C-alpha cells in the first residue's frame, strides 16, 4: 500500500518521488531477467519508499542497483541514456523493461524537473547537446574537457534547483577530490528541496551525512548503516593491508 504522509509533514509531501510501486499488471518475479535479480524482484513485490533527501543504492556488480535506478528514472519520465525530461536522445536501446512495470507516486505540489546522470552514456548526451543548442546561448563545451572535468561542469550547469536527480555510479569519472565536490553538490540539492537516488560503489560518496543507504545483494534490498556495509569493510581491510589481498591474485 502506498505511503500516506500526514499534513504536517510539509517536506515529505513535496518531495518529487514519495514511492515507487509495481503496476497492477506487472509480471510476478520469475527466472527471467531482470525480475530474476533478488533486488528487482523485491521492488516488484513490495515497491520502495524513497527518502526526502539522498538515497544510495550500494552493492556488487550484477546486484541490480543500476537496473533499479534506470527503471525509476525512466518511469519518472527521464531519458534512459541520461539527461533531463526534454533530452529524449537514443543511440542503441539497452534498457530493461522494468520502467514499464513501475508507477511513481509523486509528492503533492512537487517539482517535475529531473535529471538522469549515467557514466557510460554521457558522451552521446554531450553530442546531443551540441546538436540541439539551447535558445539561451552556447552550452558548456563538454567534449573539450576531460571526463572528470565534464562531469563536474555538468553538475554545476544542470544540478541547480529542486527536482529529482538520478545518478548511476557518478564516481566512475571522478578523483577523490572531485567526489568530495560531488558530495557538496548533493548536499546543496537537498538544501534546495531536491531529491537524489544514486547507485554507487564509492564508500566516500555513501558517507554523505543524513543519507539513507540501501544495500542490494542476494538478499534483495535492506537498509544499512555506512560502517556496516560490505563495501566499506572491504575497502577498510584492503587499505589496511593491500598485500593480504594481492598475494592471492599475484602468486
N, C-alpha and C positions, 0 to 999 in steps of 0.2 A: 504493500500500500504506500502511496506517495506520502512524503513527509508534509506536515502541516505546521507552518510557523505561526506563532502567536502574534497578535497585532503589535505588541510592544517590541518585538524583535525587528526593528527597522532595517538593520544592516542585512540580516538574513533574508528578509522579504525582497530586498532589492538586488541581491546578488544575481548575476546573469544566469547561472545554472544552479538550481537547487538540488536536482537529482536527475539521474538517467535511469530509465526503466525499459524493459523489453516491451515491444508491441504485443498486443494480444495474439497476433498471428505469427509471432516469431517462432522459429523451429525449436523444438526441445534439443538440448545438448546431446550430441551423439559422437560417433567416431570420426566424423568428417571435420576437416579444418574449416574455420577456426574454432568451432564450438568444442573441438576435442581438447583444446587448451584449458586446463583447470580454471584459470583466472577468467577467461572469456565465458566458460560455462557458468561460473558463479554470477557474472553480470547478467547472463540470460535467464538465470533462475530468480535472482534476488534484486537485480538492479544495483545502483550505487548512489549514495548521498555524497555530495561534494561540499567541502568546507567553504566558508565565505572568502578566505584568503588564498593561500597556496596549498595545493595537494601534490605531493610527489608520489610517483609510482616507481619503485625500485625492484630490481630482480635480474636474474641471469638472462643471457641471450636466449630467445625462444620461450621465455616465460609468459609472453603475451602483453607486456606493458605497452609496446609500440602499437600493437594491433588495437588495444583498447583506446589509447589516446587518439589514434587515427579515426576509429569508429565514432567516438564522441565528437571530434572536430567536424567530421563530415555531416553527422546528424544535426549539428548546430547550424550548418549551412556554409562551412568553410571549404575551400578547395582542398582535395586530397593531396595535392602536390605543394601545398603551402600558400600563404598569403592571406588576404582579408576576404570578406564575403564577396567583394567585387572581382577578385582575381581568379576567374574560372579558366585557368590555363591548363593544358594537359599535354604530356608527351607520350608516355606509354602507361595506360592504366594498370595498376598493380594492386589497388586497394582491395581489402576483403569485403564481403557483403555485410559485415557487422553493422554498419551505419543504417542499413535498410531495416534492421531488426530492432532499432533503438528509438525511443522517443525522449525528448528533452523537456523537463519541467523547468520553465523559466521563472525567475523572480518577478514579483509584481512591480511594474514600473522600471525594470532594469534596462540597461543599455543593450542594444542588439549588435554593437560593434564587436568584432572579434578578429583574431589573427592566429594562424597556424604556422609555426616555425619548425621545419624538419630539415636536418642537416643534409640529407642525401639529395634533396631536390632544389636546393637554393640556387644552383647555377641556372636552372631553367626559369626560376622565378625572377632572377635578375634580368635575364633575357626578355622575359615578358614585360618587365617594367620599362626596358629600353624601347621595346616595340610599341608600347602603349603609354606614352608620356602623359603626365598629369597636366591638366589645364592650368595649374598654379605655377608651372615653370619647371626647369630641369630638376631631375631627381639626383640623389646621391650616386656618384659613379662607382657602383658596387663592383663591376667587373675589373676595375683598375686597381682594386685593393687586394691585399692578401685575404685568405679565407677567414682568419680570425678578425681582421680589421673590418671586413664587410659585415660580419655578424654583429660586431659592436655598433657599427654605423646603422644597421637595420634596427637594432634595439633602440637607439637614440631617435630615429626618424619615424618609427612605426609604433613603438610601445609607449604611447604618450597620452593615455587617458583611460577612463573606466571602460571596461569591456571584458570579454572572455578570451584569455590568451592560452593557447595550447602549444606546448613545446615538446619536441621529440629529440631527446639526447642533445641538447644545445651545447653541452660542454665539449662535443667532438671536435670543434674548431677552436677551442679556447685554451689559453695558457692558464696557469694558476691565478695570476693577477687578473686576467680577463674574466675568469669565473667569479672572482670576488666582485668585479664590476657588474656582472650579471645579477648577483645577489642583491646589490644595491638597486638595480632596475626593478627586480621583482618586488622588493620592499616598497619602492615608490609606487608601483602599480597598485598594490594593496592599499597604500595610504590614500590613493586617488579613488578608491572604491571599486577597483578592478578585481578580477579573479583569475587564478592561474592553475592549470593542470599540466604537469610536467613529468615525462618519463626520463629517468636519468640513471647513469652508472656512477655519478660523482658523489663521493662522501662529503666533499666540500660544499657542493650545491645543496645537498639534502640536509645540511646543518643549519639552514636558514631558521632563525628563531621564530617560533609560533606556527611553523608549517605542519600540516598533517602529513604523515608518511604512511603509505600503504605498500607493504611488501608482497610481491607476487611470486608464486612458485608452484610446486607440485601440490601444495595445499589449497591453492586458489588465491584469495586476497585476504590479507589480515592487517589490522592496524599494528604499527610498530613504533618503538622509540629509537631515536638515532643510534644510541650506544648499543642497542641490541641487534642491529642489522647485520646480516651475514656479510654484506658489502663492507661495512665499517670494520668488522672484526678481521676480515681477510686483509684489508689494506693495513690495518694496525700491525698484524703479525708479519706481513711482508716487509714493511718499513723497519720493523724492529730487527729482522734478521733475513735479508734477501737471500743469502746463501742457503738457508734452510729450504727455501722453495726451489731455488735454481739448480741445486745439485741433483734433484730428481729429474730435471729436464736435460741437463748438460752431461751427466755422467754416461 
